[in-house]
Amino acid sequence: MSFSELFWLFFIFVAIQPMIRQKWLEVSRIRLLQTFERQRGSRVIALVHRQETMSFLGFPLFRYIDIHDSEEILRAVKLTGSEVPIDLIIHTPGGLVLAASQIAHALKKHPARVTVFVPHYAMSGGTLIALAADEIVMDENAVLGPVDPQLGQEPAASILRVLELKEKNEIDDATLIHADMAEKSLRQVRQCVTWILEDRIGGERAGALAELLSQGTWTHDHPITFEEAKQMGLPVSAAIPLEIHQFMAFFPQPTRQLPSVQYIPVPYGTRPGAPPRSHAS
């Protein structure tokens, strides 16, 4: 075999290696989901948005909740019998309000128990979906986030603040139009969250929590920890199964020449010779 033939074989292998690896990851995910479904007697759905090398040449793609996601999840819910529980694994920075609210409505209307698992984070639209569950199972270090709407790159609540800080005759027409849209979007999201929560926690508490989460109380990327979610009265628990973290391991980040995080990927118990943890007196 000549050098040129070896070169072309090597080039073909390098070109198709990402596709082979991607197919292996997909098969591994399906197998783990099937195992988890048998253990729980449920339909398991995963909504995972993570930077992942998926294209032919290995370029990373960034994804958010979109209409395609809502169509797929609504189809999965439709294919699930009314007596079959649904387990939804969420890992997302958020996305379109329309898509997230469609998913939340479908989950709320499902007659059997709905459980949402949050291994790392479910921000913005991910939190909106989680609110529709009977139980939110979070890793003790996982976070949720506010659901206040954003108009482009600007928070709707902050746009309205402009009307409070300036006289109307000093504000241009485009800003006034944005403020009108901001007011409508804030009202719509508050109504949506109230509707999702009122059956479980009562109308008055649902309205207060909807106000807190949707009206710009914090910055949009504010992390709501497990402890904070519990104080708010959300149905959260920290007993997240090991299989969920195993499932997330099949969504690797694109490989870098020098990884920023390294460790030996096996469980550790008590290590012999480890010094005791000191405490300040």
N, C-alpha and C positions, 0 to 999 in steps of 0.2 A: 504493500500500500504506500503510495507516494505521500510526500509531505503535504501537497495541496489537498489530497483527499482527506488526510487526517485533520487538516485545518478546517475544511468544510463540515466534517463530522462534529468537530468540537463546536463550531459556530452554531450548527443546528441544535446540538444538545443545550448550549447556553440559551438559545432562543426559546426552546420549548420547556426548559426547566421550571420557569415560574408557573406555567399552565399545569404541569404535572404536580407541583407542590400545592397549587390551589385546589386541584381536584382531590388530592389526599386530605387536605384540610376539610373540604366539604363532606367527604365520606365520614371522617372522624366526628364531625359535628352531628350528622344525622344519627350515627350509632349511639352517641351519648344522649341525644334527645330521646331516642327510642327507649334506652335504658331508664332514663328519668321518668318517662311516661308510664312504663310498667311499674315502677316503684310507687308512683303517686296515683295511678289510675286516672290520669288526666290527659287533656290535650296540652302540649307544651308548644308555645310560640316564642320565638326569639326576635327581638327588635334591637339589633346591635349596629351602631354606627361608629366605626373605628377606622382610623387611617390604615389602609391595608394595600399591599402590592397586589393588584388584580389585573392590570392590563398586560398586553403581549410583551411589551418591553420593560415591564416592572415598575412603571411610574405609580406613585401612591395616589389614591383617590380619597377625597373627603366627602362624607355624606351626612345628610340631615333628614329629619322626618319630612317626607313629601307625599304627594297624592298616590304615588305607586305603593308606598308603604301602607297607607290606609286601605287601598284596594285589596292588597294581599291579606292584611289582617282581618278585614271584614269578610273576605272569602273564607279564611280559616275558621272564624267564629261561626259563619253560616254552615260550615261542614261539621260543626261540633254539636252533638245531641244536647237537648236542653238539660239532661241529667248528668252530663259530663263536665267536671270542673275544668277550668282553664288556668294554666300557669303561664305567665308572661314574663320573660327575661328581658329587662330593659337596660340598655347601656347607650346613652345618646346625649348630645349637647342640646337637643331640641329641634325645632324646625317650624313648619307652617302651622299656624293655629287651626286652620280648616282641617288639615289631615289629623292633627292630634285630637281635636274635639270629636271628629268622626269615630276615631278608635275608642275614645273614652265613652261615648254614647253607646257603642256596640257592646263594650264590656259591662257597662252598668245594666243594660237590658238583658244580659245573659242570665237565665234563671239559676244555674248552678254556681257554686262558689268560684270566685276569681281571686287569684293570688298573683301579685307582682313581685318579682325578685330584682333587687338592685345591687349588683355586686360592687360597683364602683361609683357611678353617678347617673342620675336621670334628671337633667336640668330642663327648665322651661317647659316645652311641650311634653317632655318625658315625665315631668312631675304632674302635669295635667292628666296624662293617661293613668299614672299611678293612683291618683285620687279616686278613680273609679273602681278600685279594687276593694274587696272585702278585707284584705290584709296586704300590707306592704312589708316584705321581708328584706331588710337591708343588712349588708355587712356593717359591723359596728363603726367602720371608718368611711362608709359610703355617704353620699350626700344627695339631697334633692335641691331644688332651686325655686325662686320666685317664678310666677307665670305672667308677669306684667307684659303686655304686648309691646313690640318694637315696630316702628315705622321706618323701614330701611335700616340704617345704622343708629337711629335715635330712639330713645325710650319715649313712649307715648306720654307718660307722666311728666317727663322733663319738658316736653314740648308745651304742655299746658301751663307749666310754671312760667313760661315767657309771658303769658297773658297777665299773670299776677305781678310780674316785675316791671312791665313796661306799659305805657299808655297805648291804647289801640291805634291812635293816629300816628304812633311811632313804629308800628309793626307793618311790614309789607304784606301784600295780599297772599303770597305763597305761604308765608308762615301762618296766617289766619286759616287758610284752607287746611294746612297740616294740623293745626290745633283742633279744628272741627273733626277731622278724621281721628285724631288721638282720643278725643272725648268719646266718640262712638265706640272705638275699639276697646277702651277701658271698660265701658259699660257692658259691652257684649261679653268680654272675658269674665267679668265679675258675675254676670247672670249665668254663664255656663258653669263656672265653678260652684256657685250656689246650688244650681240644679243637680250637679253631680253629687254633692255632699249632703243635701237636706234630708234624704231618706235615712241616712246612717247616723247623723249627729244632730238632727233637728234644724228647722229653718233659721232660728235666731243665731245659733252657733255657726251654721254654715255660712250665713251672710257675713258674720264677723271675720271668719277665716278667709272667705273669698276676698274681702276688703284687704286683709293683711297681705295675702299672697299676690293679688293682681293689680294693686293700685300704686306701685312704685315705692313701697316701704324701704326697700334696699336697692342696691345696684343689681342689674340683671344676672350677674354671675355670682351673687352672694350664695355661699354654701349653707344649706339647711342641714345640720347634722342629725344623726339619729336621736340624740337627746333633745334637740330643739323640736323635731317632728313629734316626739312623744309628748312634750309639754304643750304643743298645739292641740293635742287630742287626736292626732292621726293614728290609724290602726297599724302601728309599726311593731315589728319584732326583729330580733337580731339573730335568729336561728337559721342562718342561710346555709343550705346544704353544700357539702364539698363539691358535689357534681357541678354546681353553678360556676365555681371558680375553675374547675377543670374544663368546662365548656369555653370559658373566656380565654383559656390558654390557646385555643385553636383559632384565635383572631390576632395573630402576631403583628406587631408594627413592622414597617419596612426595615430590612437589615441595613445597618450603617457599618462603615469601616471600623469605627471605634464606638462600641455601645456605651451609652451614658450610665446604664445600670447593669451591674453584674452580681450574681449570687449563684450558689449551688441549688438547683431547683428540686430539692427534696424536703419533706417535712422534718423539722428538728424538734426534739423534746428537750429534756434537761441535758445540758452539755457537761461532761465531767471536767472538773477543774475551772469552771466558770466562776468568777468572783461574785459575791452577793451584791445586789443593787444597794447603793448607799442612799440614805435619806438625810435631808437637811434637818438639823435639830432645832 
